[in-house]
Amino acid sequence: MRINSIRQAGGVNSIENFARSWQRAAGFYEIAPVPRSYRYSQDEGDEHEDGQTEDEETPKQRTPNSQKSLLREQIEAQSRAGSKLPEVAVEDGSTDAGDHSIEPVHTRHGNRIPSMRGNDVFDVQPQASSPFAGSYGASYGTLSSRVNASSMEHAGRLFREQQAAGVQEPDKEREPMLVKRIEQEDGNFVNVVVGQSTLPQTIFNSVNVLIGVGLLSLPLGIKYAGWLLGMIFLFLSAIVTSYTARILAKCLDVDATLITFADLAYISFGSKARVATSLLFSIELIATCVALVVLFGDSLDALIPGWGVIEWKIVCGIILIPLSFVPLWALSFSSALGILCCLGLVIIVFVDGLIKPHAPGSLREPILDLLFPSDWYTLPISFGLLMSPWGGHSVFPNIYKDMRHPHKYTRGLNITYGFTYLLDLSMAVAGLLMFGDGVRDEITSNILLGSGYPRALNVCIVVFIAIIPLTKVPLNARPIISTLEIFSGLDARAVSSSSSLIGMSGFTRGILKCTIRILTIVVITIIAILVPAFDRIMGFLGSAMCFTICIILPLAFYLKIFGKEISMRERVLDWFLIAVCSVMAVVGTVWAFMPSKSIGGA
């Protein structure tokens, strides 16, 4: 009883609610469209983030959109054009405690919705998102008067695909979406997906996405760019990615059916864009996992020399194999250690710099040079290294949709980016002041291979670095594993559509799933052995992935969806950013794969 009271203390920001928020956030990373499970919300007053209950919100706040849904409007437009779509009464057959107040909902569909129990529309698991998703946040505008014809067409096709998908087995690892029935201003009742995370929970999830091992290579990025250009670029990258994170929310708010990054890609540019987005996410997750394994091997070899970097990477792979079988809810708790470990690394770097009295490696005797790059040919590598800490836009749409009060999203972004920028700036400045031109691809390697530092702090560095890959790699590899299981028909949600596996025993199916998980970790480990340079991996992640996912694609979605509604000044700025970032992405990616001898031994 006492433990339960502690878990519940704090109201909506209790330990238990934070844990649930972490679990939902752990499932935000998706490659293939993942069916979601739902549960109905009790019809109760909302609760403030300080634990107090508030009165009903105003109708404007409780309406996901003042006008009809984009998808509904598209379907009705097709109906008026000649497609006769019968109205279907969708009744809730759930026995959940919160379902007794839900009355039948009338909505338009091309065919009667299949269901395992009754005709509940939420038994129809979507392929990209829920066609009835939405939130209570402030809307940035109505889409029906702004969106172009191709987006309308893609949205209508997305809706039909979602309904044709039928009922599939829900994902038991992920927290179900919370569903609530509300009345719009036009008198229609709609079911919406209600956000559950408070502002502190959202900030924590956002910081957990942004803060990672990329900060360890920031001193090298500043070295390649020089103090002046490096500081300017790091600041601008934070400003621009913060801006694109905001416009992602603006794009999501134009229609209640949009939840994920892939949804925006689909309604903007069609199904091929969704495939391309999934491919980008796959490459990003694989490269992230490879970088973590490389970091593990380099750090352990620096602390315990004599065994070899490759051997330590193999050890890391062996440890990761059993961790790949850990349930997602457990991994969500361990991922919280990532923030603590990164904070611990920054603190230790500063402490070591203050303890050592003389250069190199001392903050008390800093190395003040490199105002400009010592070799201008290394400048393109810095693009990716300084951009790599800002790769969180693939899940920002999910984070936004999971908010209890989406109108606080901008405030949450300001706090998240402010904290992350200060942490990244601190590590970049401290590392370069301590080691100057001698800084390595991982600032921790300089400390572990140097002298004059307490042995206990070196051990702490290695422990923190070891914890990060062992907690992050299984979590980042899970979407890859899930996608392979879905495509191979081994996932429970895809069995019904896979004729090749019909009749296969559960034991055989389990063996195949284990094989996929083991092979995934083996492939990641092999790539880490073949690509040993941590700075090149981070440079590739920043140049090829972060520029594309965090700047170019969000701006492209924004320009496509809103079109001429955007002011000329903002449109020119957006196109300028797309052009400049595209050039930097291409050049930085090419430089990341060039031999070190070709670029001055970088």
N, C-alpha and C positions, 0 to 999 in steps of 0.2 A: 504493500500500500504506500509506504514512504517513497519507494523508488518510482512508483507510478506518479505520485504527486510532484516529484522533481522533474519528471519527463514532461508533465503538463504545465509546469510553472512558466509564466510568461505569456500566456494566452496564445495568440496567433504566431508569436515568435518563440514559442516553447521549443525545447530540445526535440521533441517528437515531430513538430511541424517543420523544423529545420531539416530533420532527417528525411522526411517525406519530400521536401523540396530538393534535397541532394539526389534522392532516388529518381525523381522526375528529370532532373538536369542530366543525370547519367545516361538517360535514354534519348536525349536530344540529338546526339550524333547519329545521323542516318545516311545511308548510301542509297539502297533500294527503298522505294516507298513502303513503309511499314504499317500494317493495319493496327489500329488502336482500339482498346477496350474503353467502355464508358460506364459511369455510374451517375445516378441522379442525385442532385443536391437537395437537402432539406430546405423547405421554403422558410428560411429564417432571415432575420436582419443581418446585414453585413457587420463585420467586426473591425474596429480600428486596429491599427498595428500596435497600439499600446494595450490591447486586450479589452477595450470597452466596446459595447455594442452601439451601433449607430442606427438612426432611423432609415426608412426606405429612401433610396436615392431618387432624385428627380427623374421624371420620365425621359428626359433627354439623356441623362447619364445611363439609364438602364436600357436604352435602345441601342443595339449594336450599329444600326444604320438608320437614318431618318427615311431613307428610301428603300425600295425593295432590293433584295440581294441581286448582285450581278448575274449569278447563275440562274436565279428564278426568272429574272427579266429576259435572259437569253432564251430560256425554255419557253416562256410565254410568247415571245416574239416568233419563235418557230411554230408555235401552236397557231398563232393568228395567220401565219403564212400558209398553213395547210396541214400541218402535222397535228392530228387530233390526239391529244394527250389526256386520258381520263384522269379525273381527280381520284385520289386514293386515300381512304381514311387509314391512317397509320396509328394503331393503338399500341399502347404500352402493355406488354405482358409480364413485366418484371415483378418479382415478389420482394424486391428490396424495400427496406423500411421507408425509404424516402419516396417511393413511387406512388403511394396511394393518392397523392394529390395531383398526379399528372393525368390530364384528360386527353382524349383522342385529338390528334393534330392532323389537319388537312393540308396536303401539299401536292404539288404536281410532279408526276414522274411518268416516264414512258411506259413502264411495265410495273406490275405489282411487285412490291419489294419482297424478296425471299427472306425467310426468317427461320431460325431454329426454335424460337419461342414467340408465338404471336406474330405481330407485324410491326415490331418496334424498329423504327428507322435507324436506331443506333446499333442494331445488330448488323447493319450493312457496313462492313469495315471498309474505309476508303483506301484508295491506292496512293493518294498523295496527301489528302487532308480530309477533314470532315466537311461535308457540304453545308453543315449547320453550325460551323464553328464561329466564334465571335468573342468579343470582350466588351466590358463596360467603359472602355476608355474614351477619351475625347477624339472625335473623328477629325481627320485632316481635310475631309471633303467628300463629296458624293461622286462615285465613279460613273454612274449612268450618264451624266452629262459631259464627261470628260474622256472616257476611255475610247480608244480607237476600235475599229470594227474587228481587226484581227484578234485583239485581246478578248473581245466579246465572244468571238467564235471559239477561241481556245478554252475560255471559261465554260462555255456550254458543253464542249466535248469532255472537259475534265469532269463535269457534273455527271454526264452520262456514263463515263468510265467508272466513276465511283459507285453508281447504282448498279451497274452491270456486274460488279465484282462479286456480289453475293456475300454470303456469310462465311467467314473464315474463323479459324480458331484464334482467339485473342492472345496477345503476348502476355504471358503470365509473369514475366520478369519486370515489366514496366508498370509504374503507377497508372491506374486508369484516369482518363480525363473526367473532370467534374462537369456535369450537364445540368442546365437550369432552363426552365420554360418561362419566357417573358412575353409581354404584350408590346407590340410596336405602336407607334403613333397612329398608323393607319388601321388599327384594330386587329391586325393579324397576330396570331400567336406563333412564336418560333422557339426552337430549342437551340441554345447556344452553349458553347464550351466556355466555362467560367475559369478564369485564372485563379490560382490558389496561393502563389508565392507573394509574400509581403516585400516591401522595399528593401529591408536588410537582407532577406533571403535572396532577392534578385541581385543585389550588389555582390553578395558572396559568390553566387553562381557565375556572375560576369567576371569577377576578378579571378576566379578559379579557371576560367576559360583563357584569359589573357596572360596571366602570369605563368611562365614556364621556363624551361632551360634556355630559351633564346636569349635571356638577359646575360648569360655567361659569355656570349660572344659579342656583346655590345662594345666592350673596350676595343676589340679588334676592329669592329666596324668604324669606330671613331678614328682609330689609327689610320685606316685606309683612306678615310675621307678628310682627315685633319680636323682640328678642334672647331674651326669656324664652320666649314661646310657640314661636318658631322652633327654639331649641335643644332644647326638650322634644320637639317633634314629630319632628325629625330623629332624635333618639335612639330614640324609640318606634317609628318606622318601620323602623329597623334591627332592633330587637328582635323586632317582630311578623313581619317578612318572614323573619328567621332561623328563627323558630318554624315558620312555614308551610313553609319549605324542608325542615325536619326531618320534618314530618308527611307531606310528599309521599313521602319515602323510606319512612315507616311504611306508607303505603298501597300502595306498590309491593311491599313485602316480603310482603304477605299472599298473593300468588300469583305464581308464576314467569313467567306469561305477559305481565306488564305491563312495558312499557319506556318509553313516551312519556307526555306530559301528556294527549294525546288518548285514549290507552287508558284512563286513569283517568276521563276524562269519559264515555267510552262505557259502561264497566261500572257507572258511578254513575247515569247518567241516560239512557242509550240513544243511538241514532244521531243524534238531533237535537242533542244536546250536543256530539258530535264535529264536526258541521257548524258549530255556533256557535263552538266553539273555533278551528276553522280560519279562520273569518271574523275573529275577534279577532286572531289571529296575523297575518293579512294586513294589517289596519289598522295594527297596531303596527309592522310592518316598513316599510310605506309611509311612515308618519309619521316614523319614525326616519331614513329616507333623505332625506325632505324637510327635516328639521331640519339634517342634515349639509350639504346643498346651501345652505341659508340661511346657515349659519355660514361656509361658504366664501366666499360673496358678500359678507357683511358685513365679514369680516376683510380680504379683499383690497381692498375699497373704502376701508377705513379706512387701510390702508398706502399705497395708490396711488390717491388721490382724483382725480376728474375724469372717470373713464370711466363710472361708474354701477354700482349694485348689480345691476341686472337683467342688464347685460352680463357681469358676472363670473359670475353664475349660469348664463348660457348657455355661457360658457367651461367652467365646471365640467361641464355636461352633455355638451359636445363631448368633453372628456377622458374622461368616464366611459363613453362608447359603446364604444370599443375595449377598455376594461378589463372590460366585461361579457362579453367572449369569452375572458377568461383562465381556464384550468382551475381547478377548485376547489382542487386541491392547492397551486397557486401562491398563490391568495388566502389560504389558511390561514397561509402563512408571513408574508405582508404584514400580516395582521391582528395579528400579534404586535407590530408597530410601534405599534399603537394604545395599548397600555399604556405604552410608552416615551414616546410623545408626550404623553399625559396627565400622566405624572410630570414630564416636562420643563416643561409649562405651569404646574404647581403650583410647581415650583422657581423658574421665571422670575418668577412673580407675587411670591413672597417676596423674591427678589433685588431686583426693581424697587422694592418697598416699603421695603426697607432702604437702597437707594441714595438715593432722594429724601428730602431732609431735612424738607420742609414739606408740610402738607396743602393740597389734597386729593391722595390717592394715595400717602401715606407711612405706613409702619408705625412710624416714629420719632416721628411726631406723629399718633397715631390719632384718629379721630372717634368719641367715646364718647357715643352717644345712641341713640334708637330702642329703648328698653327695651320699649315696647309699640308696636303699629302706629300710624303717624301718621294713617292713614285706615283705619278698621276695615272699610270696604267692600272693601278689597283683600285681606282675610284669606283668602277662599276660593281665590284664585289661588295662594297659597302652598302649599295642599294638594298640588296636582299637581307644583309645582316641587320641593318637598322630598321627594316620593315617587318622582320620575323616576329617581334613581340606582339603584333597587333592582329594576329590571325584568329579572330573570334566570330566573324560575321556569319559563318555557316550555321551557327546556333543562336545568334541574336534574335532572329524571328521567333524561335520557339520560346526563348526567355521572355520576350515581350508578351507573347500570347499567354504565358503562364502567370502573368502578374495579376494580383487582385485589384490593383488600381493602376491601369496602364497609363493614366495621365501623369504618373510619377516617373515614367520611363526616362524622360530627359534628365530629371534630377538624378536618377540612378546612374545614367551614363556619365554625367559630370563627375560624380563621386568616384565611379569606377576608373575612368580615364585619368582623373587627377591623381589618384593613389598609384595606379600602374605607372604613369609617366614619372612620378617622383621616384618610385622604386627603380625603374629602368635607368633614369638619369643618374641616380646615386651610384649604381653599379658601374655604369659606363665611365663616369668621372673618376671614381675611386680607382678602378682598374688601370686607367691610362695614366693617372698621376703616379701610381705606384711603380709601374713597369715601363711606361713610355714606349719606345720603339721595340722593346723586347717582349711585349705582351703576346701571349699565345692565343690559339683559337678558343681555349677555355681559360678564363681568368683563374679558375681553381687549379689548373695544371701548373701555372706559375708559382702558386703558393705551395703546392704539394712537392714540386721539384726544387723549390728554393730552400734557403736556410734562414735560421733566426726566428722561426715561428714555433709556438708551443705544439708539442706532439699531440696533446689532447685535442686542440682545435683542428689539427689536420685529420684526426680520426673522426671528429664530428662532421667535417666536410665530406669525407668519403661516405659516412653513414647517411647523411642527408641526400647525397647524390645517388646512392644505392637505392634509397627508399623511393625516389621520384620515378625511375624506370619501372620498378617492381609494382608500383601502384598505377602508373599512367599507361604503360604498354598494354596490360590486359583490358583496360577500359577503352583505349583507342583501337585495339584490335577487334573488339566485340562487334562493331558495325561491319567490318570486313568479313568476319566469320558468319555473322547473321545473313549477309548478302549471299555468300557462297552456299549456305544452307538453303536459302530460299530458291536460288537459281537451280540448285541440284534436286530440289523437291524434298529435302530432308526436314525442312522447317515445318512445324505443325500447321502453320498458316498457309502452306503451299502444297500440302499432301493431296488435297482434293483435285488439283489441277495437274498433277504429275502422274501420268499413266504408267511410266516405267517403274515406279516404286510401289504400285498397288500390289498388295499381298505380301510385301516384305515384312519380316518379323521385326518386332520392336528391338530385339537384341542386335540384329544386323544393322538396323537403322542407327542404333546407338554407336556401334563400332564405326560406321561411316562418319558420323558427326564428330567422334573423338579424333578420327584421322584428319578431318579438315582442320580442327583446332590445333593439332600438333604440327601439321604441315605449314599452317599459317605462321606459327612462331619460328619454325625451322627456316622458312623463306626469309623472314625478317632478319634472323640472325645471319644468314648467308650474305644478304645484301650489306649488312653492317660490316662484315668481314671484307667484302669486296670494295666497299666505299668507306675507307677509314677516316677521312677528313671531316671532322665535325663542322668546321667553318663552311666547307663546301655544301654540306647538306643543309645547314641553316640558310646559306645564301640562296640555294635553290628554292627552299620553302618560301623565303621572303620574296624573291623575284618572281618565280613562276606562279606560286599559289596565292600569296597574300595580296600582291598587286591585283591579281585577277579577281579573287573572291571578295576581297575587302574594299576595292575601289572601283574597278572597271565594271564588273557585273552589276553592283547596286546602282551605279549611275546609269547604266544602260537600261535597267528595269524602270528607273524613275523617268527617264526621257521617253521611253516607249509608252508607259502607262499614262502619264500626264500630258505628254506632247506639248501643244501650244499653250496649255494652261500655265506652264512655267514661264516666268518672266524672261525677257531676252537676256538680261544681265546674268541670271543664274544659268540659263541654257548655254551661254558662251563659256561660262566658268566650268560647267560640267563637261562640255566637249573638250575644253582645254585640258582638264584633268585626265580625261580618257586618253587623249593623244599623248600627253607627256608620260603618263604611267605605263602606257603600252610600250613606248620606246624603252623606258627604264626596265620594264619587265623582260623584254626580249634581250636587251644588252646584258642585264644582270644574270639572266639564265645562261646565256652563252658563256660569260666569264666564269660562272660557277663550275662549268665542265671543262674549262681550259686547263692544261697542265701548269703546274706551278712555275716551271722554268720559263713558260711563255709569257708570264706576267710578273717578271722580276722576282721570282722565288717566293711569291706570296703564299 
